[in-house]
Amino acid sequence: MDNITASVIYIDEQENIKAVIETEEAVFDAVLNVGGRAYPDEFNLDEPYDRLAHVFRIDRSTLDSETPLRFSGRDIDGEPLADEFVFGSPDILDPAALAAEYDNGLTEEKTEEETIGEGVVFSHIYCTDSDGAPVHFHTLDVDMKSATLYTGTPGDGYESRNVRATIPDMAQSAEKNGQTVLAAVNADFFDIYGDFHPAGLCVKNGRIIANPASPRPFIGVTRDGSAVLTTAAQSPDILSELQHAVSGLQLLLLDGELNDVAAGEPFGYVRHPRTAAGVRADGSVLIAEVDGRIPDYSNGASLTDLALFMKKHGCVRALNLDGGGSSAVYTRDGELKLRTIPADLFRPFDKLIREDFNCLLITRR
């Protein structure tokens, strides 16, 4: 492996150092040694499909201009890399400037709205980017006084491993148990190549199904019906108050401003199908999905694009949910109707109905 580059290094929102190492070939069990301390590959712990971009969050005190970065790992056959790759310490870059590089200049050209139930409005928003290429967003605007959020799971159950189902199947299971489902969207990242365990916190009917100690941001509803979007670190006492919750990966907006858009990471700047959830100051919820990987129809979005879209539509907090082939929105029209065109990375022109671990259901209060 001849081409490994320390492409980006910058101070993240927690005032740590974040390094991104890109490799030409897949590297497993990657480790970055800095000043005698070994840091594991954060990104690939929960997203096993990407072994070319490796993200490390480094204690700031261990890195100065003289500190080398030593990258090691295993190849696809499980063998240690032949050489340990050593870099000099790169410059620290400005994350806000990095994020701005990946603003594709999306402009909203046309919006079609449809009320699908009391307090729930579905919108199809046609956009173009700065090159005139098409981008299609789909949103669910939820008034929490009339509707609420419900964690959909396979069989409407509480198992967290070795279970999966399509979004319509999860909705149907919830309805058999008395829920009235108005709309549905995909939710958390999950171990797609393993036992399907979710990557972050999952709460259903007041019961924690998975990962109570997860640092990832989550959106949910408390026992009094209020929408919350936070992290365990920001709201340490919230777990006991949650009725339903699903997690994402990046906290895109915080206090109405861009926060974590994975600046400099391929996951952040490559345009993919995406799904996001946000909360406005008035307590209403916005779910947004953007189709992608279908050039003649929709070209997807960077995380910067997604964060700017959520900000424009009034969200003060927003998080990035699972995306790619998982991104899908359904609304009730007699039966649950698919309103988006899911596209897989390896089958971009197929309408992929993926089985997921969980979903976010919009139900009648």
C-alpha positions in Angstrom: 0.0 0.0 0.0 1.8 3.0 -1.3 -0.6 5.9 -0.9 -1.7 6.8 2.6 -2.2 10.5 3.4 -3.0 12.4 6.6 -5.5 14.5 4.7 -7.1 16.6 7.5 -6.4 17.4 11.0 -8.4 20.0 13.0 -9.9 20.9 16.4 -13.3 19.5 16.8 -16.3 20.8 18.7 -15.1 19.2 22.0 -11.7 20.9 21.6 -9.9 17.7 20.9 -7.8 17.1 17.8 -9.5 15.2 15.0 -7.3 13.5 12.4 -8.6 11.9 9.2 -6.3 9.3 7.4 -7.3 8.1 4.0 -6.0 4.9 2.4 -6.2 3.6 -1.1 -7.0 0.1 0.0 -9.1 -1.2 2.9 -7.4 -1.2 6.3 -8.9 -3.0 9.3 -8.2 -2.5 13.0 -6.5 0.8 12.2 -4.6 2.5 15.0 -2.9 5.9 15.2 0.0 6.2 17.7 0.7 9.7 18.8 3.3 10.5 21.5 3.3 7.0 22.8 -0.5 6.7 23.0 -2.5 4.5 20.7 -5.9 5.8 19.4 -8.4 3.4 17.8 -10.2 4.1 14.5 -13.5 5.7 15.8 -15.4 5.8 12.5 -15.0 2.2 11.7 -16.1 0.9 15.1 -19.7 1.3 14.0 -19.6 1.8 10.3 -17.8 -1.3 9.0 -18.6 -0.5 5.3 -16.0 2.2 5.0 -12.4 1.0 5.5 -10.7 3.7 3.4 -11.3 6.7 5.7 -10.1 6.5 9.3 -11.0 9.0 12.0 -9.1 9.5 15.2 -9.9 11.8 18.1 -6.6 12.8 19.8 -6.0 14.3 23.2 -4.7 17.8 22.3 -2.0 17.6 24.9 -0.3 14.7 23.1 0.2 16.6 19.8 2.5 19.4 18.9 4.4 20.5 15.8 7.1 17.9 16.4 4.9 14.9 17.2 4.9 12.2 14.5 1.7 10.3 13.7 2.2 6.5 13.3 -0.5 4.7 11.4 -0.8 0.9 11.5 -3.5 -1.8 10.9 -4.3 -5.0 9.0 -5.1 -5.7 5.4 -8.1 -7.5 4.0 -6.5 -10.9 4.7 -6.0 -10.0 8.3 -2.2 -9.6 8.0 -0.4 -6.6 9.6 0.5 -3.8 7.1 4.0 -4.4 5.9 5.1 -1.0 7.1 4.1 1.4 9.8 3.4 4.7 8.1 4.8 7.7 9.9 3.7 11.3 9.2 5.0 14.6 10.5 2.3 16.6 12.3 0.0 18.3 9.8 -1.3 21.8 10.1 -4.4 22.3 12.2 -7.2 23.5 10.0 -10.4 25.5 10.6 -13.4 23.2 10.7 -15.8 26.0 9.7 -13.7 26.7 6.6 -13.6 23.0 5.8 -17.4 22.8 6.1 -17.9 25.8 3.8 -15.9 24.0 1.1 -18.6 21.3 0.9 -21.6 23.7 0.6 -23.0 22.7 -2.8 -25.2 25.8 -3.0 -28.6 24.1 -2.9 -31.5 26.3 -4.0 -35.1 25.4 -3.4 -37.0 25.7 -6.6 -40.4 24.2 -5.9 -42.3 22.7 -2.9 -45.4 20.5 -2.9 -47.1 20.1 0.4 -49.6 17.5 1.6 -51.3 17.1 5.0 -51.2 13.4 5.9 -52.8 13.6 9.3 -53.5 16.1 12.1 -50.3 17.9 12.8 -48.2 16.2 10.1 -47.3 17.8 6.8 -45.3 15.9 4.1 -43.4 18.1 1.6 -41.5 17.2 -1.6 -38.9 20.0 -2.2 -37.2 20.1 -5.5 -33.8 21.8 -5.4 -30.9 22.5 -7.7 -27.2 22.7 -6.8 -24.8 25.4 -7.9 -24.2 23.5 -11.2 -27.9 23.1 -11.9 -28.1 19.4 -11.0 -31.3 18.1 -9.4 -31.6 17.3 -5.7 -34.9 16.0 -4.2 -35.7 16.5 -0.5 -38.7 15.1 1.4 -39.7 16.4 4.8 -42.2 15.6 7.6 -43.2 18.5 9.7 -44.6 17.3 13.0 -46.6 19.4 15.4 -46.0 17.5 18.7 -49.3 18.7 20.1 -51.2 16.5 17.7 -48.7 13.8 16.8 -45.7 12.1 18.4 -42.6 10.0 17.8 -42.5 6.2 18.3 -39.6 3.8 18.0 -40.4 1.2 15.4 -38.7 -2.2 15.8 -39.0 -5.6 14.2 -42.1 -7.2 15.6 -42.6 -4.1 17.8 -40.3 -5.9 20.2 -37.4 -5.2 22.4 -34.7 -7.5 21.0 -31.5 -5.6 20.0 -29.6 -8.2 18.1 -30.2 -10.6 15.2 -33.5 -8.9 14.3 -34.3 -6.7 11.3 -37.3 -5.7 9.2 -38.4 -3.2 6.6 -39.9 0.0 7.7 -43.5 -1.0 6.5 -43.2 -4.2 8.5 -42.2 -2.4 11.6 -45.0 0.1 11.2 -47.5 -2.8 10.7 -46.3 -4.5 13.9 -46.8 -1.2 15.8 -50.3 -0.9 14.4 -51.2 -4.4 15.5 -50.4 -3.2 19.0 -52.7 -0.1 18.8 -50.6 2.6 17.2 -51.9 4.8 14.4 -48.9 5.3 12.1 -49.1 8.4 9.9 -45.5 8.3 8.5 -42.2 6.5 9.0 -38.5 7.1 8.3 -35.3 5.1 8.8 -33.4 5.8 12.0 -30.1 4.6 13.6 -27.0 3.2 12.0 -26.7 -0.5 12.7 -24.3 -3.4 12.2 -25.4 -4.2 8.7 -22.8 -6.9 8.2 -23.2 -8.5 11.7 -26.0 -8.9 14.2 -27.8 -5.6 13.2 -27.3 -4.1 16.7 -27.9 -0.3 16.7 -24.9 2.0 17.0 -26.5 4.4 19.6 -29.1 4.7 22.2 -32.5 3.1 21.5 -35.5 3.6 23.8 -39.0 2.1 23.3 -42.0 2.6 25.6 -39.7 3.9 28.3 -37.5 0.9 28.1 -33.8 1.2 27.1 -33.2 -1.4 24.4 -29.6 -0.7 23.6 -26.5 1.4 24.5 -27.5 3.5 27.5 -23.9 4.8 27.7 -23.6 5.8 24.1 -22.2 9.3 23.5 -24.1 9.7 20.2 -26.8 12.3 19.8 -30.4 11.1 19.8 -33.9 12.4 19.2 -36.8 11.3 21.2 -39.9 12.1 23.2 -40.2 12.4 26.9 -43.0 11.0 29.1 -44.8 14.4 29.0 -44.8 14.3 25.1 -42.0 16.9 24.6 -39.5 16.3 21.8 -35.8 16.3 22.8 -32.6 16.2 20.8 -29.5 16.0 22.8 -26.7 13.7 24.1 -26.2 11.9 27.4 -23.3 14.2 28.2 -25.4 17.3 27.5 -28.5 16.0 29.4 -27.3 13.4 31.9 -30.6 13.1 33.7 -32.8 12.7 30.5 -32.6 8.9 30.2 -35.1 8.2 32.9 -37.5 10.7 31.2 -37.4 9.2 27.7 -40.4 7.4 26.3 -39.0 6.8 22.9 -35.6 7.6 21.3 -33.4 6.7 18.3 -29.8 7.8 17.7 -27.8 9.3 14.9 -24.1 10.1 14.4 -23.3 13.8 13.9 -25.0 16.6 15.9 -25.4 18.8 12.8 -26.8 21.9 14.5 -26.4 23.2 18.0 -28.1 26.4 19.1 -29.1 27.0 15.5 -25.5 26.9 14.2 -23.5 24.3 12.3 -21.8 22.0 14.8 -20.5 18.6 13.5 -20.7 18.1 9.7 -17.7 15.6 9.6 -15.6 18.3 7.9 -12.7 16.9 6.0 -14.1 13.3 6.2 -15.3 11.6 3.1 -18.4 10.5 5.0 -19.2 14.2 5.4 -18.3 15.7 2.1 -19.3 13.0 -0.4 -22.8 13.5 -1.5 -25.0 10.7 -0.4 -28.7 10.0 0.3 -29.2 11.3 3.9 -31.8 11.4 6.6 -31.9 14.0 9.4 -34.1 14.9 12.3 -34.4 18.3 14.0 -36.2 20.2 16.7 -37.3 23.8 16.4 -37.5 26.3 19.3 -41.3 25.9 19.4 -40.9 22.2 20.1 -42.0 21.0 16.6 -40.0 18.3 14.8 -38.7 18.3 11.3 -37.6 15.0 9.6 -35.7 15.5 6.3 -34.6 13.0 3.7 -32.6 13.6 0.5 -32.4 11.1 -2.3 -29.1 10.6 -4.0 -26.8 8.4 -6.2 -29.3 8.8 -9.2 -27.6 11.6 -11.2 -30.6 12.3 -13.5 -33.0 12.5 -10.6 -31.2 13.5 -7.4 -27.6 13.9 -6.5 -27.7 13.7 -2.7 -26.1 16.1 -0.2 -23.0 16.6 1.9 -23.5 16.9 5.7 -22.9 20.6 5.3 -25.8 20.8 2.8 -28.0 18.8 5.2 -27.2 21.0 8.1 -27.8 24.2 6.2 -31.2 22.8 5.0 -32.2 22.0 8.6 -31.1 25.4 9.7 -33.1 27.1 6.9 -36.2 25.3 7.9 -36.0 26.6 11.5 -34.2 23.8 13.4 -32.1 24.8 16.4 -30.8 21.3 16.9 -30.5 18.5 14.3 -28.8 15.2 14.0 -27.7 13.0 11.1 -29.5 9.6 11.0 -28.5 6.6 9.0 -28.4 7.3 5.3 -27.3 5.7 2.0 -29.5 2.8 1.0 -31.4 3.1 4.3 -32.8 6.5 3.7 -36.5 6.3 3.0 -39.8 8.1 3.9 -43.2 6.5 4.0 -46.6 8.2 4.5 -50.1 6.8 5.2 -52.3 6.7 2.1 -54.5 3.8 2.9 -51.4 1.6 3.1 -48.0 3.0 3.9 -46.7 4.5 0.7 -43.0 4.9 -0.2 -42.4 8.6 -1.1 -38.7 8.5 -1.9 -36.4 6.6 -4.2 -33.9 4.7 -2.0 -30.6 3.9 -3.8 -27.8 1.6 -2.7 -24.1 2.4 -3.2 -23.6 -0.7 -5.2 -27.0 -0.7 -6.9 -27.7 3.0 -7.4 -30.5 2.5 -9.9 -32.5 -0.1 -7.9 -35.3 0.9 -5.7 -33.9 -0.7 -2.5 -36.2 -1.6 0.3 -33.7 -2.3 3.0 -34.3 -4.2 6.3 -33.1 -2.1 9.2 -32.8 -2.5 13.0 -35.2 0.4 13.9 -37.2 3.2 12.4 -38.9 6.4 13.6 -42.6 6.3 13.4 -44.8 9.4 13.4 -48.0 8.3 15.2 -51.2 10.0 16.3 -51.0 11.2 19.8 
